[in-house]
Amino acid sequence: MKISRDQFLAEVRASAPLLELWARESVKLISDMVEAEIGPDRFKGFFKIEPSCRLKTEESALRKFDRWGSLDSAMEIHDLVGARFVVLLRTDLQVIEEVIKGFSGWSTAGVRHFQDAVDDDPEIFDYQSIHLVIKGSRGATINGHVLSDDVTCEIQIRTILQHAYAELCHDKIYKNFRFIPQSAKRLVARSMALMETTDSIFCETAEQLEEVAADRNKWLEYLSEVYGDATHRSVSSGELVCPIIFDKFQHLLENVMMSDVGAAVSAPGIRSRIVDRLDDRLFGSPGCVLTYWLVQNHFIETKRAWPDQSLSPGLQLVCADLGISYD
């Protein structure tokens, strides 16, 4: 039986508390699952806008009712409540989408995916976002409220560039103007093309930086292992001297075997001197391992570009150990 406009509004008002609770709890659960997936360090800056949810206003719900013409229930409208997650990169969207779709505590349906729209029409320049609808399992409870299987929440997942576009073009223009000048449409198309290009560049840059970070971490771990083996001393995770030296001379380590660097302190005499000088700032760090190799292979550049003058006494001792005149 089709409901009247007044019946629709009454159902919207009656369902609002449960829908808002469902959305709020869903936002918290999704955030927790994302943190478990990517780890607390990456999670700290993962969301560029605090995840939020909100109910559709009664006026907006009534406009949708009028557009649809007839409904059996207000709950047929799946976006009476919605939640939004905003991230930096397109690749970050995949993390949230997979977390939502992989959770067995609700059913998930795709409403709109910007990539599908682009694939269907490569020339499209329209409102971009991933829209998913989550539907509670019948009989499940939230804070004592029993869910039915028509309790839904629409989840919007956007990059920050998509969010900026939506705020201007969708929310501010398309919702408020019946006529859009061709000149404005052209500007929107240009902004969409620029946004897509920028996002691709950002993703490629992030991928390269991740590769650099992974290589850097491998080197720092290796130098710590060699240092620990030589001194029988563990290194604090907050140790800063080695990263300072490594970052300054990383370019010299391209195509260099890690074992070749470690071999610079393999001699028992060198290891004994390192142990005797642990009170020195350089020798109290795995950075001394790298310094021996640098002095052996790139002394002139090492002296010229040495990054921290407080480490110079240690550098002079390394030169003395290798029979190289510092002056």
C-alpha positions in Angstrom: 0.0 0.0 0.0 1.4 3.3 -1.0 1.9 5.9 1.7 0.9 9.5 1.7 3.1 12.4 2.1 2.1 12.9 5.7 2.6 9.2 6.4 6.0 9.4 4.8 7.0 12.3 7.0 5.7 10.5 10.1 7.8 7.4 9.3 10.9 9.6 8.7 10.5 11.2 12.1 9.9 7.9 13.9 12.9 6.2 12.3 15.3 9.1 12.8 16.7 8.1 16.3 17.5 4.5 15.2 19.0 5.6 11.9 21.2 8.2 13.6 22.4 5.6 16.1 23.0 3.0 13.3 25.1 5.5 11.4 27.1 6.7 14.4 27.9 3.2 15.5 28.8 2.3 11.9 31.2 5.2 11.6 33.0 4.1 14.8 33.2 0.5 13.7 34.5 1.3 10.2 37.1 3.6 11.7 38.2 0.9 14.1 38.4 -1.7 11.3 40.5 0.7 9.2 42.9 1.3 12.0 43.3 -2.5 12.5 43.9 -2.9 8.8 46.6 -0.2 8.3 48.1 0.1 11.8 47.9 3.0 14.3 50.9 4.9 12.9 49.4 5.3 9.4 45.9 5.7 10.8 46.8 8.9 12.7 46.6 11.0 9.5 44.6 8.7 7.3 41.3 10.6 7.4 41.7 14.2 6.2 38.3 15.2 7.6 36.9 13.7 10.8 34.5 10.9 9.8 30.9 12.0 10.4 27.3 11.1 9.8 24.1 13.1 9.5 20.4 12.6 8.9 18.7 13.9 5.8 16.6 17.0 6.6 12.9 16.6 6.5 12.7 19.1 3.6 15.3 17.1 1.6 13.5 13.8 2.4 10.2 15.3 1.2 11.7 16.5 -2.0 13.0 13.0 -2.7 9.5 11.6 -1.9 8.0 14.0 -4.4 10.4 13.0 -7.1 9.8 9.3 -6.6 6.1 9.7 -6.7 5.0 6.7 -4.6 6.6 4.6 -1.9 5.4 1.7 0.3 7.6 2.9 3.1 10.0 5.7 4.0 12.7 3.1 4.5 12.8 2.5 0.7 15.0 5.6 0.6 18.4 4.3 1.5 20.1 7.6 2.3 17.9 9.0 5.0 21.1 8.8 7.0 24.6 9.0 5.6 28.2 8.9 6.7 31.3 10.4 5.0 35.0 9.4 5.0 37.5 11.7 3.3 41.1 10.5 2.6 44.1 11.8 0.6 44.5 9.4 -2.3 42.5 7.2 -4.6 44.5 4.2 -3.3 43.3 5.0 0.2 39.7 4.7 -1.0 40.3 1.0 -1.6 41.2 0.4 2.0 37.9 1.7 3.3 35.9 0.0 0.5 37.5 -3.4 1.2 37.0 -3.1 4.9 33.3 -2.3 4.6 32.6 -5.0 2.0 34.6 -7.5 4.0 32.6 -7.1 7.2 30.1 -9.9 7.8 28.0 -8.0 10.3 26.1 -6.2 7.6 25.2 -6.5 3.9 26.8 -4.1 1.5 25.5 -2.8 -1.9 27.2 -0.4 -4.2 25.1 2.6 -5.2 27.6 4.5 -7.2 31.3 4.2 -7.9 33.1 7.0 -9.8 35.3 4.5 -11.7 32.3 2.6 -13.0 30.9 5.8 -14.4 34.2 6.7 -16.0 34.5 3.3 -17.5 31.0 3.5 -19.0 31.6 7.0 -20.4 35.3 8.0 -20.6 34.2 11.6 -21.4 32.2 11.9 -18.2 32.9 14.8 -15.8 30.4 14.4 -13.0 30.1 14.2 -9.3 32.7 11.7 -8.1 32.6 9.5 -5.0 32.2 5.9 -3.9 28.7 5.4 -2.5 28.0 2.2 -0.6 24.8 1.2 1.3 25.2 -0.9 4.4 22.1 -2.7 5.7 21.8 -4.1 9.2 21.2 -7.8 9.8 17.7 -8.6 11.0 17.5 -9.1 14.7 20.9 -7.5 15.4 20.8 -4.9 18.2 22.5 -1.6 18.8 22.4 -0.2 22.3 19.3 -2.2 23.0 17.6 -1.2 19.7 16.6 -4.1 17.5 17.4 -3.7 13.8 15.2 -4.7 10.9 16.7 -5.5 7.5 15.5 -2.2 6.1 17.7 -0.1 8.3 20.3 1.4 6.0 23.1 3.9 5.9 24.7 5.4 2.8 28.5 5.6 3.1 30.3 8.2 0.9 34.0 7.6 0.5 36.0 10.4 -1.2 39.5 11.7 -1.7 40.0 15.3 -0.5 40.1 16.4 -4.2 36.7 14.7 -4.8 35.4 16.3 -1.7 36.4 19.8 -2.8 34.8 19.2 -6.2 31.6 17.9 -4.6 31.4 20.9 -2.2 31.6 23.4 -5.0 30.0 21.7 -8.1 27.5 19.3 -6.6 26.4 20.8 -3.3 26.7 24.5 -4.3 25.8 24.5 -8.0 23.8 21.5 -9.1 21.5 21.5 -6.1 20.8 25.2 -6.3 20.7 26.1 -10.0 18.3 24.8 -12.7 20.3 26.4 -15.5 24.1 26.0 -15.7 25.9 28.2 -18.3 28.0 26.3 -20.8 31.0 28.3 -19.7 30.6 27.0 -16.1 30.2 23.5 -17.4 33.5 23.8 -19.3 35.2 25.1 -16.2 33.8 22.1 -14.2 35.1 19.8 -16.9 38.5 21.3 -16.8 38.6 21.1 -13.0 37.6 17.4 -13.2 40.4 16.6 -15.7 42.9 18.5 -13.5 41.7 16.7 -10.4 42.1 13.3 -12.1 45.6 14.1 -13.3 46.6 15.5 -9.9 45.3 12.4 -8.1 47.3 10.1 -10.5 50.5 12.1 -9.9 49.9 12.0 -6.1 49.4 8.3 -6.2 52.6 7.7 -8.3 54.5 10.0 -6.0 53.3 8.2 -2.9 54.3 4.9 -4.4 57.8 6.0 -5.1 58.1 7.5 -1.6 57.0 4.3 -0.1 59.7 2.4 -2.0 62.3 4.9 -0.8 61.1 4.5 2.8 61.1 0.7 2.5 64.7 0.8 1.2 65.8 3.2 3.9 64.3 1.1 6.7 66.1 -2.0 5.4 69.4 -0.2 5.5 68.8 1.2 9.0 67.8 -2.2 10.3 70.9 -3.8 8.7 73.3 -1.2 10.1 71.7 -1.7 13.6 72.2 -5.5 13.2 75.9 -5.1 12.3 76.4 -2.6 15.1 74.7 -4.9 17.6 76.8 -7.8 16.6 80.0 -5.7 16.9 79.1 -4.2 20.3 76.6 -6.6 21.8 74.5 -3.6 22.5 70.9 -2.9 21.5 70.0 0.4 19.8 67.1 2.5 20.9 64.2 2.9 18.4 64.5 6.7 18.8 68.2 6.7 17.8 68.8 9.7 15.5 72.4 9.8 14.6 72.4 7.0 12.0 69.4 8.3 10.1 71.0 11.7 9.9 74.2 10.3 8.3 72.3 7.8 6.1 69.9 10.5 4.7 72.8 12.7 3.8 74.8 10.1 2.0 72.0 7.7 0.8 72.8 8.6 -2.9 76.2 7.0 -2.4 74.7 3.7 -1.5 72.9 3.1 -4.8 73.9 -0.3 -6.2 76.0 -1.0 -3.1 75.7 -4.4 -1.4 74.8 -4.1 2.3 77.4 -6.8 3.1 80.1 -4.5 1.7 79.2 -1.8 4.1 79.0 -4.2 7.0 82.5 -5.6 6.1 84.0 -2.1 6.9 83.8 -3.0 10.6 84.5 -6.7 10.4 88.1 -6.5 11.6 88.4 -7.3 15.4 90.6 -4.2 15.9 87.9 -1.9 14.5 85.2 -3.5 16.6 87.3 -3.2 19.7 87.8 0.5 19.1 84.0 1.0 18.6 83.3 -0.7 22.0 86.0 1.5 23.7 84.3 4.7 22.4 80.6 4.1 23.2 80.5 7.3 25.1 81.2 9.2 21.9 78.0 10.3 20.1 79.0 8.8 16.8 80.3 5.5 18.2 77.2 5.1 20.4 75.2 4.8 17.2 75.1 2.4 14.2 76.0 5.5 12.2 79.6 4.7 12.9 79.3 1.5 10.8 78.3 3.5 7.8 80.9 6.2 8.6 83.8 3.6 8.3 82.5 2.6 4.8 82.0 6.3 3.8 85.6 7.2 4.8 87.0 4.2 3.1 85.2 4.9 -0.2 84.2 8.6 -0.3 86.4 10.4 2.1 86.4 13.8 0.4 82.7 14.0 -0.1 82.1 12.7 3.4 84.2 15.4 5.0 82.8 18.1 2.8 79.2 17.2 3.4 79.3 15.9 7.0 75.9 16.7 8.4 76.5 17.4 12.0 79.6 19.2 13.5 79.0 17.6 16.9 79.8 14.3 15.3 83.1 15.5 13.8 85.3 14.2 16.7 84.0 10.7 15.9 84.6 11.2 12.2 88.3 12.2 13.0 88.7 9.0 15.0 87.4 6.9 12.2 89.9 8.5 9.8 92.7 7.8 12.3 91.6 4.2 12.6 91.8 3.8 8.8 95.1 5.7 8.4 93.5 8.6 6.5 94.6 12.1 7.3 91.6 14.2 8.3 93.4 17.5 7.6 
